[in-house]
Amino acid sequence: MKCPVCGNEIKEEQLYCESCGYEIRIVPDFEPELDTNIRETMTEVVNEFVSEEQPADEDGKQSVSGDDALEEDVPWYAADERPSLLLGIFHFLKKRKKMSLILLFLLVVAVGLTVMLGMQRAAKQTYSYQYEQGVSAAGRGDYEQAIACMRQALHYDNQQAEARMLMAGYYEKLGELQDASEIYLDLISYEEYRVEAYERLVAIYESEERYLEICNLMERCEYEEIRTDYNQYLAEEPIFSIADGVYEDAQLLKISANTNGIIYYTLDGTTPDEADLVYTSPILLESGEYRIQAVFINEFGMMSKVHGGEFEIEAEPPNEPIVTPDGGDYTVPEYISVEVPQGGTVYYTSDGTMPDSNSTPYTRDICMPLGATLYRFISYNEDHVASNITQVEYHLNLDNPPYSPYQALLITTSGLTDRGILLAMTGEVAGAKGTYSYEAQAAFVYQGEIYYLVSEYYTDESGSRYQSQTKYAVSVVYGRLYQTAQDADGHYTVIDF
């Protein structure tokens, strides 16, 4: 069959022209043809009965006599008009009453046929008929025809969500995921199909790795049960463990998020972004005022709204650490000692950074390093309130030592090799794939003699370097190698091999 509009070939049972979209009428309009057929049939019947009732004259022509002849000679319709079938029948029956019953029967049959064909046509132009045709076509694997039937069914009743759901599934079968997605987006507003529509829509987005679109979909979702099922795609506001307000003691602020991702924050009230601080552990709020803003970005790149809080900590800070000896220049090493406030803890750095509770804790006296070193110390009380920072800088330069720090390193590697601890001075050890190295970094006095404190380092196969707990001592004056030990105060002693 060809489309009457564009001439495109239309497949059998197809409801729409694929080229121009013209709707193909399932049942043709039979009324004109039926009217003509009935008219012709009835005319033949009338003529037949007329020929039977009127005898023919000598020339073979039928003769008419009496009133009938007068009526026959005068047409009952105008010459320029088309005779009406029903009016013709009426005049015919007036003159030939004997045929009334037969003609009435034929009329009833014709009317019945017309009604039957009309009912058949009306039955096909319904939602239920087209729906069943669509399901039947899908059962045969003809999803294009199934979609066409479902579309026609919705033409008769566009409120039927079931047909929409099936049609979306047929689009998926054909791989037309965009069309399916648009239908599912519409169906999420129908309570009966909401869960299934979300499931199928998310599955399509996941198959195409359109994760950010899932995040946006969940962000717009108003149904908590759906949001819970797809919580991993949400980026909700970060949650603070403590409320805004004034506190007399220091506080640990914990920030949490609803799923995997990264939390960024600021402490000065500015809006955070990916260039700001990354939250990795609780934030210690000491004395002072804080205006903390935080934002969460999930693993798919979806950013939450900013959450903020203002905190004022009125806790009394502890005394700052007291360090001895005072900073300055030294030619003979001394131990660095810190007075720790009662109930508190002291932390320090020696690399120029500012100390906090994550820095090295002070537990024993510190062996004074060679060269220039800047120490910073901070103390925390039991309420985690921090003190001011104590800063001390030392310059230890031994006065004309017979052996230099570099010579101490060579003495150490040579002595360990001679004793079989190292396989070679390059630091290889039996059974280990890495190598050991040594540095003379500090000095101490033991029984009136100055020694270099030599630290040991291990470098593994990947190139990572770690400091071990082993330390050696080399006499500055005599260049002899010793093992070391520490007393309770952290002071070093020397031990012969």
Residue, then its C-alpha position, 0 to 999 in steps of 0.5 A: m500500500k502507498c501513502p496517499v500523501c507522499g507515495n511512500e510504501i507502507k508496510e501491512e498493518q502499519l498505522y503511520c507513514e514513516s516518511c510524512g507521518y500520515e495516519i493510515r485509517i485501519v478500516p476504510d470509509f465504506e459508506p459511499e461505496l455501500d450507498t452505491n452498492i445498495r442503490e445499484t442492488m435495489t435498482e436492479v431488484v426494482n427493475e426485475f420486479v417491474s419487468e415481472e409485473q408488467p406484460a410486454d407488448e407485441d414489440g417486446k416493450q412493457s405496457v402500462s395502463g390506467d393510473d400507473a401509465l399516467e404516473e409512469d409518464v410523469p417523472w417524480y423527480a426533477a430532471d436536473e436532480r439525482p433521484s434519492l434511493l429512499l424516495g424512489i423506494f417510497h414511490f415504488l412501494k406506493k404503486r406496487k404494494k405486493m412487493s412491500l414486504i420483500l423490499l422492506f426485508l432487503l432494506v432491513v438487511a442493507v441497514g443491518l449490514t451498514v450497522m455491522l460494518g460501523m460497529q466493526r469500525a468503531a470497535k477497532q478505533t478503541y484503546s483496548y483494541q489497539y493495546e491488544q494489537g500492540v501486545s500481540a505484535a510485541g509477542r511476535g517480536d515486531y516492536e515497531q508495529a507494537i509501538a505504532c499500535m500503542r501510539q494509536a491506543l494513546h491517541y484514543d486514551n492518552q491517560q493510560a500509563e500502562a501503554r506508555m510503560l510498554m511502549a518505552g520497553y519496546y523502544e529499549k528493545l529497539g535500542e532507541l534509548q533516548d525515546a525510552s528515557e523521555i517516556y520514563l521521565d514522564l512516568i515518574s509522576y505516576e505513583e503506580y509506575r514511579v519506582e519502575a520508571y526511576e529504575r529503568l531510567v537510571a539503568i539507561y543513564e548508567s549504561e551510557e555513563r551519564y552519571l551527572e544526569i543521574c545526580n541531577l535527576m536525584e537532586r530534583c526527586e521529591y520522593e524520599e524513598i527514591r532518594t534513599d535507593y540512589n543515595q550514592y548519586l546525591a550530594e547533600e549538604p555536609i553535616f556538622s557534629i556540633a551546633d553553632g554557638v559559644y563554648e567554654d571549652a575547645q571543641l572537635l568539629k567533625i564534618s560528614a557527608n551522605t556518600n563517597g566524595i570530598i569535603y572542602y572547607t574554609l575557616d574565615g567564612t568564605t565560600p569553599d571550592e576545590a582549591d580550599l582545605v580538604y577535610t580529612s580529620p576532625i577540626l580542633l576549635e581552640s580559643g577564638e571565633y570561627r566561621i566555617q563553611a563546607v561543601f561536598i562534591n561526590e565521586f561523580g562531580m556533583m556539588s552540594k549546597v554550602h553549609g556553614g556555622e559560627f563558633e566562639i570558643e571562650a576557653e582559657p588557653p594553657n601556658e606556653p611551653i618553657v624551653t631550655p636552653d635558650g636559643g643561640d650559638y653553641t660549640v658544645p651540644e646540649y640537650i633541649s628540654v621542655e617544661v610540660p604543663q600539668g595535665g597537658t601535652v607538648y608537640y613540636t616541629s623542627d622543619g619550619t612548619m607550625p605545630d599542632s596536635n598532629s605534630t611530633p609529641y615531646t616525650r624526652d629531651i632532644c639531642m641538639p642537631l648540628g647546624a641551624t635548627l628552628y624549633r616550635f613548641i605548642s602545648y594542649n591542655e586536657d580540654h584540647v585548648a592550645s597555648n601560644i607557640t614557643q619558638v627557639e633557634y639553635h646554631l650548633n657548630l663544633d669547634n675544630p672537630p678532629y673528625s667531620p660529620y662526613q668522616a663519621l658517616l664513612i666510619t659508620t659504613s666501614g665499621l658495619t661492613d667490617r662487622g658483617i652487618l652490611l655486605a658492602m659500604t654501599g648499604e646492602v644487607a643479606g636478605a633485604k632488597g633495599t639499601y641502608s644509608y647513614e647521616a650524622q645529624a646531631a651531637f651529644v656529650y657522654q662522660g665528658e666526650i663529644y660524639y656524633l649521633v648517626s641516624e640510620y635510613y632504609t630505602d626500599e625498591s620503590g625509592s621510598r626512604y624511612q628512618s629506622q630506630t637504630k642509631y650509632a655514635v662516632s667519637v668526634v676526637y677519636g673516630r671510633l664507632y659505637q652502638t647507642a642506648q638512651d636513659a629515661d630522660g632521653h640522654y644517649t650513652v655509648i656501648d662497645f660492639 
